[in-house]
Every structure is written in C-alpha cells, then in structure tokens.
Amino acid sequence: MADSLKIVLVEPGSEFAETGCDILSKQTPSLGLVSIATYLNKHGFSARVFDQQVGHRGKDPFPTFLKAFSPQVVGIQAYSYNLETAYQTAKLVRSIIPSTRILLGGVHPSVQPYETLQGCTEVDVVVIGEGEETLLEYCQSILDKTNIPIPGIINRDDNQFVLRPFIENLDFLPFPDWGILNYTMYHKAYSEGFQKMETLVPISSSRGCGQGCSYCVTGWLGNKIRMRSPESVVQEIVQNYDKGFRFFYFTDPNFLFNKNRVERICDLLHETIFTQRRGRIYWKCQSRACFADQKLFRKMRMNGCELIFFGIESGNDEVLRQNKPNQTREMVINGVLAARQAGLKVRGSFILGLPFDTKQSMEETLQFSQDLQLDGSTFHVLDIYPGTGLSKLLQKSPHWGGLTILEGGKFSRGTSQVQVNDATSEDIEEIRSRAIYQNFKQDASRIRKNLTELRYYLDHDKNTFQRILKDRMREISLPCKEGI
C-alpha cells in the first residue's frame, strides 16, 4: 500500500549558493535529499528528488513535473540564504496541487521552526533535524490516517514539539541511490589527480560537529561527531566505483577527527580498489588544521587523496581564539606544510569581518593567505546565520567583538552586512576584492584548472562558459579599476 503515496523532495530555485560565493556551476546533488528519498523508497514509498537548480534551458520544467508526478507530499530544503526562494516554491506547489502536504526542512527550519511557519502560510509542516526516520513516520501516518505526534515534526497548530534523537548507527542507513535523479545534469569537477573534468560523487562518512566555531550552525545535526564504520564507507565507494564513478568528495567538516578510522579507510581502499580491481580513484576531503598528521597524509595520498581543504578563516590569533577554538596560525602553518610534504594539494577558506577583526587583522589574513602559498583560496565576508553561536552572543551583547549589523543586509558571503571595529562594510569588501585578485595571480594550478574547466563548459554548456568567463575576467579586472 505504501507505493500509493508519492513524495517529491525539492532543491528550490535557480541559485544553489549565496551570491558572491564564486561558484557558478552545480557539481553534486543534495546528499541529504537523496539519502532521505533512498530511505523512503527502501520502505516501499515512491520518492523522487527534483533539483530546480540544474538543467534549466529556458522554461522551468518543475510545474510540468509536478502535474505529471502528482505527489501527495512535497518536501522543500531551505537554508537561511534561500528561504524566500523556498517559500516561492511552496506557493507554486500549492497553486498546482492544492491538496498536497508541503514540508520545509533543512538548516533554517531546524533552528527557527516557528518563524519558518509564520513566514509562509502554504507550508503545513516543518521538519527538524535529520529527515530519514521522521519523513518515514510522517508518510506512514498519512497512509494510516493517524494523528499522533511525530518526533521532529511541527504542524502549524502545534504549541510544542518533541525532538527526535539523532541516528547513532549511521551504518543502518542505505547508501544514497543516485539513480533517483539524472546525474548527467550536474557539471563535472576538475580532478587534480586525473587532471581533467570528472563526475564528482559526495560521500558522508559522519554527521555532526562539536568544534564550536562562532559563525557555524553545528547543533542542527548534533554537537558530537557520529561516525560510520570504515567498512561501510568503503563499501559505498566500491559500489559507486563499480557503477563507473572515479572521483569522490568527503563532505564531513572534520574528516580527520578519528585518525585510526581514516587509516582503516585507506587500507580498505587499497585492498578493494587498487589491489582487487587494479583501478584507481581520487578523492578530496576537508578538516581542521589541528588534526594534521604528515604520516597519515602520506597514506591518504597513496590511496587516492589528491586535495585537503582547511577552514583557516583568519591570520590573526586573537580573531581565531574568539571565533575558531583550538586553532592557531602555527597549527595552520604546520598543517599546510605536512599536507604539502605528503604530496597533497591544499586549499583554504577565509572569512573577513569576523568579531574582533580590524582593518589591520584583515590585512594580516590577506598576507597570511599569500605566505601559505595555497593551491587555491576562497574569501568570504561574514554572514550571521540564525542558530549560530555568534547570533546568540549578539542577542545578549549586540556589539560583541566590535560588530555592528547593518540594516537591509542579506546573506551573500560577498556583500558585507556588518562593520567591525574600525572597518566599514566597504573596507571589508575592498579587502576581499584584493584577496580574490591576488589569489588569482598567485595560483598557477588554478589557472590550469580554469582552462580545463572553460574548455569543458565550451563543449557542453555555452551559457555556463560565458558566465564563468565573465566571472574570471571580473576577478582580474575589478580590482584594477580600483587602482590596485
């Protein structure tokens, strides 16, 4: 009977990242939505994922899909930066299928559930936290026509709700079924190992984070790291390898958190891919610099790791102490050096306008990024998301760290919504422009990657090619116009 209930999970709108994020082509589907849909299908339901953010060639195909599929439940993923877009999708769904149940889930609804419901009358339900078990129980309750409270669900008329415990045994979940959607709609990514564009597959080997960075929403998936077993992780990679995939990205914010587990993953990859199948894969991961280990990095490199991404954020120790606990400039320097000596490429991210930042400290960050000689850097301005430690601190102390929130600001990572101490919003954006320009000049490997990327898009998607070319030229020319 379950197959009589149809569910579609939606990535809303045409933009998949904040404006100014310097990412122009979407390379992977939503791992969360595909995981939930896979779980529902395993239990007999008919779940699909529709990504509004890819495959556009003029007319939006989503209304036609809705009419043809006619789902009884529509779940929409929402972040703080695209909440209004999620609302627009909810209104569109309601206008096409008035009787359907509309759910909003994701980071923003999880940290501000009641505000999310108040913002859009078309939304019936908010899903808090992980969605697999919650959506399964919700869909089953529709079939059974029961009206009992479901942990993790808030209906419009609920005055209180029950939180669902986090899934402790992640090995219990089925591997994401990428056949739920058309993976060919997603753009390929540049592989340093293969030195060409490859289809990129995301792998989540853990959930949660307990590091307590001020600017990050950690609590919505738990304040501790829940890890899958190495056997489960490698089994998923092998399954994808046997389907023809060769390039993988670990989405975990702290992949190196448990070094013994990473070593075991490497051993299993060597046994199953490199020895038994006589094949090769490449993969990349991200972590904090404090977990760096040159011996481990060498083992990772020998078993397919080509790149590690560090969240560096600042080149000033006081700014780091206040915003990114347990990380110092020295840790970053040692981590980058250890990775490079092991043969790994190293990328880093920086945030400008953090609490306790000044014009001088941001100049230190810019110089630090150059001194590290990274293989690529991203520079963002501070966004203050609901649910972050910083948003809670500012509720108690509105100018903590010298921050002043500007009226009319929006989440963009490229346009500053704050000023901090002696740095105006214009100062923050100007430093970011210089950082992007200097990073572009410094990074020869990025230029090679961009040439490969441009050639790929010229062959496959001329609209994206024109957009990327325009953006690359902007990165070069915009600072020059400012006299830099």
Secondary structure, 3 states (H helix, E strand, C coil): CHHHCEEEEEECCCCCCCCCCCCCCCCCCCHHHHHHHHHHHHCCCEEEEEECCCCCCCCCCHHHHHHHHCCCEEEEECCCCCHHHHHHHHHHHHHHCCCCEEEEECHHHHHCHHHHHHCCCCCCEEECCCCHHHHHHHHHHHHHCCCCCCCCEEECCCCCCCCCCCCCCHHHCCCCCHHHCCHHHCCCEEECCCCEEECEEEECCEECCCCCCCCCCCHHHCCCCEECCHHHHHHHHHHHHHCCCCEEEECCCCCCCCHHHHHHHHHHHHHHHHHHCCCCCEEEEEECHHHCCHHHHHHHHHCCEEEEEEEEECCCHHHHHHHCCCCCHHHHHHHHHHHHHCCCEEEEEEEECCCCCCHHHHHHHHHHHHHCCCCCEEEEECCCCCCCHHHHHHHHCCCHHHEEECCCCCCCCCCCCEEECCECHHHHHHHHHHHHHHHHHHCHHHHHHHHHHHHHHHHHCHHHHHHHHHHHHHHHHHHHHCCC
